[in-house]
């Protein structure tokens, strides 16, 4: 199925089904994001960013978040 076909099908959904599909898609995309982040962590692609964050914190360059 092409993207255009999917777009057409989604555009024809009744409101209740569109809400259901939207919730599913949001969860699907969140799971995909989690998997990519996990793969990046396991591959070490975020190590340098983590080290920089630790260095900035240790140097006192962080601003506390307000509640």
PDB file of N, CA, C, O and CB in Angstrom:
ATOM      1  N   UNK A   1       0.853  -1.174   0.000  1.00  0.00           N
ATOM      2  CA  UNK A   1       0.000   0.000   0.000  1.00  0.00           C
ATOM      3  C   UNK A   1       0.898   1.236   0.000  1.00  0.00           C
ATOM      4  O   UNK A   1       1.890   1.296   0.726  1.00  0.00           O
ATOM      5  CB  UNK A   1      -0.970  -0.001   1.229  1.00  0.00           C
ATOM      6  N   UNK A   2       0.543   2.200  -0.807  1.00  0.00           N
ATOM      7  CA  UNK A   2       1.341   3.422  -0.907  1.00  0.00           C
ATOM      8  C   UNK A   2       0.939   4.419   0.176  1.00  0.00           C
ATOM      9  O   UNK A   2      -0.104   4.283   0.815  1.00  0.00           O
ATOM     10  CB  UNK A   2       1.182   4.058  -2.299  1.00  0.00           C
ATOM     11  N   UNK A   3       1.784   5.412   0.361  1.00  0.00           N
ATOM     12  CA  UNK A   3       1.491   6.476   1.325  1.00  0.00           C
ATOM     13  C   UNK A   3       0.208   7.206   0.913  1.00  0.00           C
ATOM     14  O   UNK A   3      -0.616   7.551   1.760  1.00  0.00           O
ATOM     15  CB  UNK A   3       2.682   7.476   1.424  1.00  0.00           C
ATOM     16  N   UNK A   4       0.051   7.431  -0.365  1.00  0.00           N
ATOM     17  CA  UNK A   4      -1.150   8.113  -0.846  1.00  0.00           C
ATOM     18  C   UNK A   4      -2.402   7.304  -0.529  1.00  0.00           C
ATOM     19  O   UNK A   4      -3.424   7.867  -0.137  1.00  0.00           O
ATOM     20  CB  UNK A   4      -1.055   8.365  -2.354  1.00  0.00           C
ATOM     21  N   UNK A   5      -2.326   5.988  -0.698  1.00  0.00           N
ATOM     22  CA  UNK A   5      -3.463   5.127  -0.377  1.00  0.00           C
ATOM     23  C   UNK A   5      -3.769   5.160   1.118  1.00  0.00           C
ATOM     24  O   UNK A   5      -4.931   5.188   1.524  1.00  0.00           O
ATOM     25  CB  UNK A   5      -3.187   3.688  -0.827  1.00  0.00           C
ATOM     26  N   UNK A   6      -2.722   5.157   1.925  1.00  0.00           N
ATOM     27  CA  UNK A   6      -2.920   5.256   3.373  1.00  0.00           C
ATOM     28  C   UNK A   6      -3.559   6.583   3.744  1.00  0.00           C
ATOM     29  O   UNK A   6      -4.486   6.629   4.552  1.00  0.00           O
ATOM     30  CB  UNK A   6      -1.587   5.090   4.112  1.00  0.00           C
ATOM     31  N   UNK A   7      -3.066   7.656   3.158  1.00  0.00           N
ATOM     32  CA  UNK A   7      -3.625   8.981   3.436  1.00  0.00           C
ATOM     33  C   UNK A   7      -5.100   9.033   3.075  1.00  0.00           C
ATOM     34  O   UNK A   7      -5.909   9.583   3.821  1.00  0.00           O
ATOM     35  CB  UNK A   7      -2.857  10.064   2.668  1.00  0.00           C
ATOM     36  N   UNK A   8      -5.443   8.469   1.947  1.00  0.00           N
ATOM     37  CA  UNK A   8      -6.831   8.461   1.510  1.00  0.00           C
ATOM     38  C   UNK A   8      -7.694   7.645   2.461  1.00  0.00           C
ATOM     39  O   UNK A   8      -8.800   8.060   2.809  1.00  0.00           O
ATOM     40  CB  UNK A   8      -6.942   7.910   0.092  1.00  0.00           C
ATOM     41  N   UNK A   9      -7.197   6.490   2.881  1.00  0.00           N
ATOM     42  CA  UNK A   9      -7.957   5.640   3.797  1.00  0.00           C
ATOM     43  C   UNK A   9      -8.159   6.325   5.141  1.00  0.00           C
ATOM     44  O   UNK A   9      -9.252   6.278   5.706  1.00  0.00           O
ATOM     45  CB  UNK A   9      -7.247   4.298   3.994  1.00  0.00           C
ATOM     46  N   UNK A  10      -7.117   6.959   5.653  1.00  0.00           N
ATOM     47  CA  UNK A  10      -7.209   7.649   6.946  1.00  0.00           C
ATOM     48  C   UNK A  10      -8.189   8.813   6.846  1.00  0.00           C
ATOM     49  O   UNK A  10      -8.961   9.057   7.774  1.00  0.00           O
ATOM     50  CB  UNK A  10      -5.813   8.156   7.403  1.00  0.00           C
ATOM     51  N   UNK A  11      -8.162   9.521   5.741  1.00  0.00           N
ATOM     52  CA  UNK A  11      -9.055  10.668   5.567  1.00  0.00           C
ATOM     53  C   UNK A  11     -10.524  10.248   5.556  1.00  0.00           C
ATOM     54  O   UNK A  11     -11.401  11.064   5.837  1.00  0.00           O
ATOM     55  CB  UNK A  11      -8.718  11.404   4.274  1.00  0.00           C
ATOM     56  N   UNK A  12     -10.796   8.998   5.238  1.00  0.00           N
ATOM     57  CA  UNK A  12     -12.169   8.511   5.160  1.00  0.00           C
ATOM     58  C   UNK A  12     -12.663   7.876   6.461  1.00  0.00           C
ATOM     59  O   UNK A  12     -13.824   7.477   6.546  1.00  0.00           O
ATOM     60  CB  UNK A  12     -12.284   7.515   4.045  1.00  0.00           C
ATOM     61  N   UNK A  13     -11.814   7.779   7.458  1.00  0.00           N
ATOM     62  CA  UNK A  13     -12.222   7.141   8.711  1.00  0.00           C
ATOM     63  C   UNK A  13     -13.247   7.995   9.452  1.00  0.00           C
ATOM     64  O   UNK A  13     -13.139   9.221   9.478  1.00  0.00           O
ATOM     65  CB  UNK A  13     -11.000   6.889   9.605  1.00  0.00           C
ATOM     66  N   UNK A  14     -14.241   7.344  10.054  1.00  0.00           N
ATOM     67  CA  UNK A  14     -15.139   8.075  10.940  1.00  0.00           C
ATOM     68  C   UNK A  14     -14.355   8.584  12.153  1.00  0.00           C
ATOM     69  O   UNK A  14     -13.291   8.053  12.473  1.00  0.00           O
ATOM     70  CB  UNK A  14     -16.327   7.177  11.388  1.00  0.00           C
ATOM     71  N   UNK A  15     -14.874   9.598  12.817  1.00  0.00           N
ATOM     72  CA  UNK A  15     -14.157  10.254  13.919  1.00  0.00           C
ATOM     73  C   UNK A  15     -13.683   9.266  14.982  1.00  0.00           C
ATOM     74  O   UNK A  15     -12.542   9.350  15.436  1.00  0.00           O
ATOM     75  CB  UNK A  15     -15.046  11.300  14.563  1.00  0.00           C
ATOM     76  N   UNK A  16     -14.542   8.338  15.383  1.00  0.00           N
ATOM     77  CA  UNK A  16     -14.162   7.377  16.425  1.00  0.00           C
ATOM     78  C   UNK A  16     -13.004   6.490  15.975  1.00  0.00           C
ATOM     79  O   UNK A  16     -12.085   6.226  16.752  1.00  0.00           O
ATOM     80  CB  UNK A  16     -15.365   6.508  16.807  1.00  0.00           C
ATOM     81  N   UNK A  17     -13.043   6.036  14.741  1.00  0.00           N
ATOM     82  CA  UNK A  17     -11.966   5.203  14.219  1.00  0.00           C
ATOM     83  C   UNK A  17     -10.682   6.019  14.030  1.00  0.00           C
ATOM     84  O   UNK A  17      -9.581   5.506  14.232  1.00  0.00           O
ATOM     85  CB  UNK A  17     -12.388   4.561  12.888  1.00  0.00           C
ATOM     86  N   UNK A  18     -10.828   7.277  13.647  1.00  0.00           N
ATOM     87  CA  UNK A  18      -9.655   8.142  13.503  1.00  0.00           C
ATOM     88  C   UNK A  18      -8.987   8.349  14.852  1.00  0.00           C
ATOM     89  O   UNK A  18      -7.759   8.337  14.938  1.00  0.00           O
ATOM     90  CB  UNK A  18     -10.048   9.499  12.886  1.00  0.00           C
ATOM     91  N   UNK A  19      -9.765   8.537  15.896  1.00  0.00           N
ATOM     92  CA  UNK A  19      -9.204   8.662  17.247  1.00  0.00           C
ATOM     93  C   UNK A  19      -8.460   7.385  17.638  1.00  0.00           C
ATOM     94  O   UNK A  19      -7.350   7.435  18.168  1.00  0.00           O
ATOM     95  CB  UNK A  19     -10.321   8.966  18.274  1.00  0.00           C
ATOM     96  N   UNK A  20      -9.086   6.248  17.368  1.00  0.00           N
ATOM     97  CA  UNK A  20      -8.454   4.955  17.691  1.00  0.00           C
ATOM     98  C   UNK A  20      -7.148   4.781  16.920  1.00  0.00           C
ATOM     99  O   UNK A  20      -6.136   4.361  17.481  1.00  0.00           O
ATOM    100  CB  UNK A  20      -9.415   3.784  17.372  1.00  0.00           C
ATOM    101  N   UNK A  21      -7.182   5.110  15.628  1.00  0.00           N
ATOM    102  CA  UNK A  21      -5.981   5.005  14.805  1.00  0.00           C
ATOM    103  C   UNK A  21      -4.900   5.961  15.298  1.00  0.00           C
ATOM    104  O   UNK A  21      -3.725   5.596  15.344  1.00  0.00           O
ATOM    105  CB  UNK A  21      -6.312   5.293  13.335  1.00  0.00           C
ATOM    106  N   UNK A  22      -5.286   7.179  15.667  1.00  0.00           N
ATOM    107  CA  UNK A  22      -4.334   8.179  16.150  1.00  0.00           C
ATOM    108  C   UNK A  22      -3.624   7.701  17.408  1.00  0.00           C
ATOM    109  O   UNK A  22      -2.413   7.872  17.549  1.00  0.00           O
ATOM    110  CB  UNK A  22      -5.045   9.505  16.423  1.00  0.00           C
ATOM    111  N   UNK A  23      -4.385   7.097  18.325  1.00  0.00           N
ATOM    112  CA  UNK A  23      -3.771   6.569  19.547  1.00  0.00           C
ATOM    113  C   UNK A  23      -2.794   5.451  19.218  1.00  0.00           C
ATOM    114  O   UNK A  23      -1.698   5.388  19.774  1.00  0.00           O
ATOM    115  CB  UNK A  23      -4.847   6.060  20.519  1.00  0.00           C
ATOM    116  N   UNK A  24      -3.200   4.568  18.309  1.00  0.00           N
ATOM    117  CA  UNK A  24      -2.311   3.476  17.909  1.00  0.00           C
ATOM    118  C   UNK A  24      -1.031   4.024  17.273  1.00  0.00           C
ATOM    119  O   UNK A  24       0.067   3.584  17.613  1.00  0.00           O
ATOM    120  CB  UNK A  24      -3.031   2.528  16.926  1.00  0.00           C
ATOM    121  N   UNK A  25      -1.167   4.970  16.362  1.00  0.00           N
ATOM    122  CA  UNK A  25      -0.002   5.525  15.671  1.00  0.00           C
ATOM    123  C   UNK A  25       0.935   6.218  16.655  1.00  0.00           C
ATOM    124  O   UNK A  25       2.155   6.089  16.550  1.00  0.00           O
ATOM    125  CB  UNK A  25      -0.444   6.510  14.579  1.00  0.00           C
ATOM    126  N   UNK A  26       0.378   6.940  17.593  1.00  0.00           N
ATOM    127  CA  UNK A  26       1.203   7.617  18.598  1.00  0.00           C
ATOM    128  C   UNK A  26       2.012   6.599  19.404  1.00  0.00           C
ATOM    129  O   UNK A  26       3.205   6.796  19.634  1.00  0.00           O
ATOM    130  CB  UNK A  26       0.322   8.466  19.541  1.00  0.00           C
ATOM    131  N   UNK A  27       1.373   5.525  19.827  1.00  0.00           N
ATOM    132  CA  UNK A  27       2.074   4.472  20.572  1.00  0.00           C
ATOM    133  C   UNK A  27       3.119   3.786  19.700  1.00  0.00           C
ATOM    134  O   UNK A  27       4.224   3.497  20.158  1.00  0.00           O
ATOM    135  CB  UNK A  27       1.075   3.434  21.107  1.00  0.00           C
ATOM    136  N   UNK A  28       2.770   3.526  18.448  1.00  0.00           N
ATOM    137  CA  UNK A  28       3.697   2.895  17.511  1.00  0.00           C
ATOM    138  C   UNK A  28       4.942   3.747  17.325  1.00  0.00           C
ATOM    139  O   UNK A  28       6.061   3.238  17.394  1.00  0.00           O
ATOM    140  CB  UNK A  28       3.016   2.654  16.162  1.00  0.00           C
ATOM    141  N   UNK A  29       4.756   5.039  17.089  1.00  0.00           N
ATOM    142  CA  UNK A  29       5.890   5.944  16.890  1.00  0.00           C
ATOM    143  C   UNK A  29       6.740   6.062  18.153  1.00  0.00           C
ATOM    144  O   UNK A  29       7.965   6.140  18.069  1.00  0.00           O
ATOM    145  CB  UNK A  29       5.395   7.328  16.464  1.00  0.00           C
ATOM    146  N   UNK A  30       6.103   6.075  19.312  1.00  0.00           N
ATOM    147  CA  UNK A  30       6.856   6.136  20.571  1.00  0.00           C
ATOM    148  C   UNK A  30       7.697   4.878  20.746  1.00  0.00           C
ATOM    149  O   UNK A  30       8.848   4.957  21.174  1.00  0.00           O
ATOM    150  CB  UNK A  30       5.900   6.310  21.773  1.00  0.00           C
ATOM    151  N   UNK A  31       7.135   3.722  20.419  1.00  0.00           N
ATOM    152  CA  UNK A  31       7.892   2.466  20.503  1.00  0.00           C
ATOM    153  C   UNK A  31       9.070   2.468  19.531  1.00  0.00           C
ATOM    154  O   UNK A  31      10.162   2.012  19.872  1.00  0.00           O
ATOM    155  CB  UNK A  31       6.974   1.265  20.215  1.00  0.00           C
ATOM    156  N   UNK A  32       8.848   2.979  18.322  1.00  0.00           N
ATOM    157  CA  UNK A  32       9.926   3.064  17.333  1.00  0.00           C
ATOM    158  C   UNK A  32      11.050   3.961  17.843  1.00  0.00           C
ATOM    159  O   UNK A  32      12.227   3.633  17.699  1.00  0.00           O
ATOM    160  CB  UNK A  32       9.390   3.596  15.988  1.00  0.00           C
ATOM    161  N   UNK A  33      10.682   5.095  18.439  1.00  0.00           N
ATOM    162  CA  UNK A  33      11.666   6.026  19.003  1.00  0.00           C
ATOM    163  C   UNK A  33      12.465   5.335  20.104  1.00  0.00           C
ATOM    164  O   UNK A  33      13.692   5.424  20.138  1.00  0.00           O
ATOM    165  CB  UNK A  33      10.968   7.297  19.558  1.00  0.00           C
ATOM    166  N   UNK A  34      11.762   4.645  21.003  1.00  0.00           N
ATOM    167  CA  UNK A  34      12.438   3.937  22.095  1.00  0.00           C
ATOM    168  C   UNK A  34      13.436   2.923  21.552  1.00  0.00           C
ATOM    169  O   UNK A  34      14.544   2.799  22.073  1.00  0.00           O
ATOM    170  CB  UNK A  34      11.414   3.234  22.997  1.00  0.00           C
ATOM    171  N   UNK A  35      13.047   2.202  20.512  1.00  0.00           N
ATOM    172  CA  UNK A  35      13.940   1.204  19.924  1.00  0.00           C
ATOM    173  C   UNK A  35      15.175   1.845  19.305  1.00  0.00           C
ATOM    174  O   UNK A  35      16.279   1.314  19.422  1.00  0.00           O
ATOM    175  CB  UNK A  35      13.200   0.392  18.873  1.00  0.00           C
ATOM    176  N   UNK A  36      14.990   2.989  18.643  1.00  0.00           N
ATOM    177  CA  UNK A  36      16.142   3.683  18.046  1.00  0.00           C
ATOM    178  C   UNK A  36      17.093   4.199  19.122  1.00  0.00           C
ATOM    179  O   UNK A  36      18.311   4.077  18.993  1.00  0.00           O
ATOM    180  CB  UNK A  36      15.666   4.852  17.165  1.00  0.00           C
ATOM    181  N   UNK A  37      16.530   4.776  20.185  1.00  0.00           N
ATOM    182  CA  UNK A  37      17.368   5.286  21.270  1.00  0.00           C
ATOM    183  C   UNK A  37      18.132   4.132  21.915  1.00  0.00           C
ATOM    184  O   UNK A  37      19.332   4.240  22.167  1.00  0.00           O
ATOM    185  CB  UNK A  37      16.510   6.031  22.327  1.00  0.00           C
ATOM    186  N   UNK A  38      17.434   3.032  22.180  1.00  0.00           N
ATOM    187  CA  UNK A  38      18.093   1.876  22.791  1.00  0.00           C
ATOM    188  C   UNK A  38      19.225   1.364  21.905  1.00  0.00           C
ATOM    189  O   UNK A  38      20.304   1.043  22.404  1.00  0.00           O
ATOM    190  CB  UNK A  38      17.076   0.752  23.050  1.00  0.00           C
ATOM    191  N   UNK A  39      18.989   1.285  20.598  1.00  0.00           N
ATOM    192  CA  UNK A  39      20.030   0.837  19.673  1.00  0.00           C
ATOM    193  C   UNK A  39      21.210   1.801  19.689  1.00  0.00           C
ATOM    194  O   UNK A  39      22.363   1.370  19.663  1.00  0.00           O
ATOM    195  CB  UNK A  39      19.468   0.706  18.245  1.00  0.00           C
ATOM    196  N   UNK A  40      20.933   3.102  19.733  1.00  0.00           N
ATOM    197  CA  UNK A  40      22.004   4.096  19.786  1.00  0.00           C
ATOM    198  C   UNK A  40      22.810   3.966  21.078  1.00  0.00           C
ATOM    199  O   UNK A  40      24.036   4.076  21.063  1.00  0.00           O
ATOM    200  CB  UNK A  40      21.423   5.512  19.666  1.00  0.00           C
ATOM    201  N   UNK A  41      22.119   3.732  22.192  1.00  0.00           N
ATOM    202  CA  UNK A  41      22.810   3.562  23.469  1.00  0.00           C
ATOM    203  C   UNK A  41      23.702   2.329  23.426  1.00  0.00           C
ATOM    204  O   UNK A  41      24.872   2.389  23.804  1.00  0.00           O
ATOM    205  CB  UNK A  41      21.798   3.451  24.625  1.00  0.00           C
ATOM    206  N   UNK A  42      23.148   1.212  22.965  1.00  0.00           N
ATOM    207  CA  UNK A  42      23.915  -0.035  22.922  1.00  0.00           C
ATOM    208  C   UNK A  42      25.101   0.052  21.978  1.00  0.00           C
ATOM    209  O   UNK A  42      26.126  -0.591  22.204  1.00  0.00           O
ATOM    210  CB  UNK A  42      23.021  -1.182  22.506  1.00  0.00           C
ATOM    211  N   UNK A  43      24.967   0.847  20.920  1.00  0.00           N
ATOM    212  CA  UNK A  43      26.054   1.004  19.955  1.00  0.00           C
ATOM    213  C   UNK A  43      27.069   2.049  20.397  1.00  0.00           C
ATOM    214  O   UNK A  43      28.099   2.226  19.746  1.00  0.00           O
ATOM    215  CB  UNK A  43      25.495   1.379  18.599  1.00  0.00           C
ATOM    216  N   UNK A  44      26.785   2.747  21.504  1.00  0.00           N
ATOM    217  CA  UNK A  44      27.725   3.738  22.006  1.00  0.00           C
ATOM    218  C   UNK A  44      27.632   5.092  21.331  1.00  0.00           C
ATOM    219  O   UNK A  44      28.482   5.955  21.557  1.00  0.00           O
ATOM    220  CB  UNK A  44      29.096   3.226  21.860  1.00  0.00           C
ATOM    221  N   UNK A  45      26.610   5.294  20.503  1.00  0.00           N
ATOM    222  CA  UNK A  45      26.501   6.560  19.770  1.00  0.00           C
ATOM    223  C   UNK A  45      26.161   7.745  20.660  1.00  0.00           C
ATOM    224  O   UNK A  45      26.289   8.891  20.229  1.00  0.00           O
ATOM    225  CB  UNK A  45      25.461   6.437  18.697  1.00  0.00           C
ATOM    226  N   UNK A  46      25.732   7.496  21.891  1.00  0.00           N
ATOM    227  CA  UNK A  46      25.394   8.601  22.795  1.00  0.00           C
ATOM    228  C   UNK A  46      26.436   8.788  23.898  1.00  0.00           C
ATOM    229  O   UNK A  46      26.267   9.631  24.779  1.00  0.00           O
ATOM    230  CB  UNK A  46      24.026   8.362  23.419  1.00  0.00           C
ATOM    231  N   UNK A  47      27.497   8.011  23.849  1.00  0.00           N
ATOM    232  CA  UNK A  47      28.516   8.081  24.894  1.00  0.00           C
ATOM    233  C   UNK A  47      29.154   9.465  25.000  1.00  0.00           C
ATOM    234  O   UNK A  47      29.316   9.993  26.100  1.00  0.00           O
ATOM    235  CB  UNK A  47      29.588   7.046  24.634  1.00  0.00           C
ATOM    236  N   UNK A  48      29.514  10.051  23.860  1.00  0.00           N
ATOM    237  CA  UNK A  48      30.182  11.357  23.873  1.00  0.00           C
ATOM    238  C   UNK A  48      29.248  12.425  24.452  1.00  0.00           C
ATOM    239  O   UNK A  48      29.683  13.280  25.223  1.00  0.00           O
ATOM    240  CB  UNK A  48      30.633  11.755  22.442  1.00  0.00           C
ATOM    241  N   UNK A  49      27.970  12.373  24.080  1.00  0.00           N
ATOM    242  CA  UNK A  49      27.011  13.350  24.611  1.00  0.00           C
ATOM    243  C   UNK A  49      26.855  13.168  26.119  1.00  0.00           C
ATOM    244  O   UNK A  49      26.738  14.153  26.849  1.00  0.00           O
ATOM    245  CB  UNK A  49      25.635  13.209  23.908  1.00  0.00           C
ATOM    246  N   UNK A  50      26.851  11.944  26.585  1.00  0.00           N
ATOM    247  CA  UNK A  50      26.757  11.679  28.019  1.00  0.00           C
ATOM    248  C   UNK A  50      27.960  12.201  28.766  1.00  0.00           C
ATOM    249  O   UNK A  50      27.831  12.771  29.849  1.00  0.00           O
ATOM    250  CB  UNK A  50      26.605  10.198  28.273  1.00  0.00           C
ATOM    251  N   UNK A  51      29.133  12.006  28.185  1.00  0.00           N
ATOM    252  CA  UNK A  51      30.357  12.519  28.822  1.00  0.00           C
ATOM    253  C   UNK A  51      30.339  14.044  28.893  1.00  0.00           C
ATOM    254  O   UNK A  51      30.713  14.625  29.912  1.00  0.00           O
ATOM    255  CB  UNK A  51      31.606  12.042  28.054  1.00  0.00           C
ATOM    256  N   UNK A  52      29.903  14.693  27.809  1.00  0.00           N
ATOM    257  CA  UNK A  52      29.817  16.163  27.813  1.00  0.00           C
ATOM    258  C   UNK A  52      28.833  16.639  28.870  1.00  0.00           C
ATOM    259  O   UNK A  52      29.098  17.620  29.564  1.00  0.00           O
ATOM    260  CB  UNK A  52      29.396  16.689  26.424  1.00  0.00           C
ATOM    261  N   UNK A  53      27.715  15.964  28.999  1.00  0.00           N
ATOM    262  CA  UNK A  53      26.719  16.353  30.004  1.00  0.00           C
ATOM    263  C   UNK A  53      27.286  16.190  31.404  1.00  0.00           C
ATOM    264  O   UNK A  53      27.087  17.053  32.260  1.00  0.00           O
ATOM    265  CB  UNK A  53      25.434  15.518  29.853  1.00  0.00           C
ATOM    266  N   UNK A  54      27.990  15.091  31.646  1.00  0.00           N
ATOM    267  CA  UNK A  54      28.625  14.882  32.956  1.00  0.00           C
ATOM    268  C   UNK A  54      29.646  15.970  33.246  1.00  0.00           C
ATOM    269  O   UNK A  54      29.698  16.495  34.358  1.00  0.00           O
ATOM    270  CB  UNK A  54      29.298  13.504  33.017  1.00  0.00           C
ATOM    271  N   UNK A  55      30.464  16.313  32.245  1.00  0.00           N
ATOM    272  CA  UNK A  55      31.475  17.355  32.427  1.00  0.00           C
ATOM    273  C   UNK A  55      30.838  18.705  32.732  1.00  0.00           C
ATOM    274  O   UNK A  55      31.312  19.432  33.606  1.00  0.00           O
ATOM    275  CB  UNK A  55      32.351  17.464  31.183  1.00  0.00           C
ATOM    276  N   UNK A  56      29.776  19.041  32.023  1.00  0.00           N
ATOM    277  CA  UNK A  56      29.078  20.310  32.261  1.00  0.00           C
ATOM    278  C   UNK A  56      28.477  20.335  33.668  1.00  0.00           C
ATOM    279  O   UNK A  56      28.526  21.357  34.351  1.00  0.00           O
ATOM    280  CB  UNK A  56      27.970  20.529  31.199  1.00  0.00           C
ATOM    281  N   UNK A  57      27.918  19.223  34.089  1.00  0.00           N
ATOM    282  CA  UNK A  57      27.334  19.145  35.423  1.00  0.00           C
ATOM    283  C   UNK A  57      28.414  19.303  36.481  1.00  0.00           C
ATOM    284  O   UNK A  57      28.260  20.089  37.417  1.00  0.00           O
ATOM    285  CB  UNK A  57      26.590  17.815  35.612  1.00  0.00           C
ATOM    286  N   UNK A  58      29.494  18.569  36.340  1.00  0.00           N
ATOM    287  CA  UNK A  58      30.586  18.618  37.317  1.00  0.00           C
ATOM    288  C   UNK A  58      31.213  20.008  37.380  1.00  0.00           C
ATOM    289  O   UNK A  58      31.696  20.428  38.431  1.00  0.00           O
ATOM    290  CB  UNK A  58      31.657  17.578  36.972  1.00  0.00           C
ATOM    291  N   UNK A  59      31.203  20.722  36.249  1.00  0.00           N
ATOM    292  CA  UNK A  59      31.780  22.069  36.205  1.00  0.00           C
ATOM    293  C   UNK A  59      30.808  23.124  36.739  1.00  0.00           C
ATOM    294  O   UNK A  59      31.145  24.306  36.811  1.00  0.00           O
ATOM    295  CB  UNK A  59      32.186  22.418  34.774  1.00  0.00           C
ATOM    296  N   UNK A  60      29.598  22.687  37.113  1.00  0.00           N
ATOM    297  CA  UNK A  60      28.622  23.627  37.653  1.00  0.00           C
ATOM    298  C   UNK A  60      27.922  24.477  36.621  1.00  0.00           C
ATOM    299  O   UNK A  60      27.400  25.546  36.939  1.00  0.00           O
ATOM    300  CB  UNK A  60      29.278  24.508  38.620  1.00  0.00           C
ATOM    301  N   UNK A  61      27.908  24.014  35.394  1.00  0.00           N
ATOM    302  CA  UNK A  61      27.292  24.788  34.306  1.00  0.00           C
ATOM    303  C   UNK A  61      25.826  24.425  34.063  1.00  0.00           C
ATOM    304  O   UNK A  61      25.281  24.740  33.005  1.00  0.00           O
ATOM    305  CB  UNK A  61      28.075  24.582  33.027  1.00  0.00           C
ATOM    306  N   UNK A  62      25.204  23.787  34.999  1.00  0.00           N
ATOM    307  CA  UNK A  62      23.798  23.373  34.826  1.00  0.00           C
ATOM    308  C   UNK A  62      22.885  24.285  35.635  1.00  0.00           C
ATOM    309  O   UNK A  62      23.239  24.758  36.715  1.00  0.00           O
ATOM    310  CB  UNK A  62      23.597  21.889  35.258  1.00  0.00           C
ATOM    311  N   UNK A  63      21.719  24.512  35.088  1.00  0.00           N
ATOM    312  CA  UNK A  63      20.717  25.329  35.763  1.00  0.00           C
ATOM    313  C   UNK A  63      19.608  24.411  36.257  1.00  0.00           C
ATOM    314  O   UNK A  63      19.045  23.652  35.468  1.00  0.00           O
ATOM    315  CB  UNK A  63      20.151  26.436  34.815  1.00  0.00           C
ATOM    316  N   UNK A  64      19.285  24.462  37.531  1.00  0.00           N
ATOM    317  CA  UNK A  64      18.208  23.599  38.032  1.00  0.00           C
ATOM    318  C   UNK A  64      16.880  23.925  37.362  1.00  0.00           C
ATOM    319  O   UNK A  64      16.579  25.086  37.083  1.00  0.00           O
ATOM    320  CB  UNK A  64      18.073  23.740  39.552  1.00  0.00           C
ATOM    321  N   UNK A  65      16.101  22.901  37.112  1.00  0.00           N
ATOM    322  CA  UNK A  65      14.762  23.095  36.555  1.00  0.00           C
ATOM    323  C   UNK A  65      13.835  23.547  37.669  1.00  0.00           C
ATOM    324  O   UNK A  65      13.897  23.041  38.789  1.00  0.00           O
ATOM    325  CB  UNK A  65      14.229  21.791  35.883  1.00  0.00           C
ATOM    326  N   UNK A  66      12.992  24.485  37.355  1.00  0.00           N
ATOM    327  CA  UNK A  66      12.029  24.969  38.345  1.00  0.00           C
ATOM    328  C   UNK A  66      10.811  24.053  38.340  1.00  0.00           C
ATOM    329  O   UNK A  66      10.403  23.567  37.286  1.00  0.00           O
ATOM    330  CB  UNK A  66      11.614  26.445  38.054  1.00  0.00           C
ATOM    331  N   UNK A  67      10.226  23.814  39.524  1.00  0.00           N
ATOM    332  CA  UNK A  67       9.046  22.938  39.580  1.00  0.00           C
ATOM    333  C   UNK A  67       7.834  23.563  38.939  1.00  0.00           C
ATOM    334  O   UNK A  67       6.767  22.950  38.908  1.00  0.00           O
ATOM    335  CB  UNK A  67       8.723  22.582  41.007  1.00  0.00           C
TER     336      UNK A  67
END
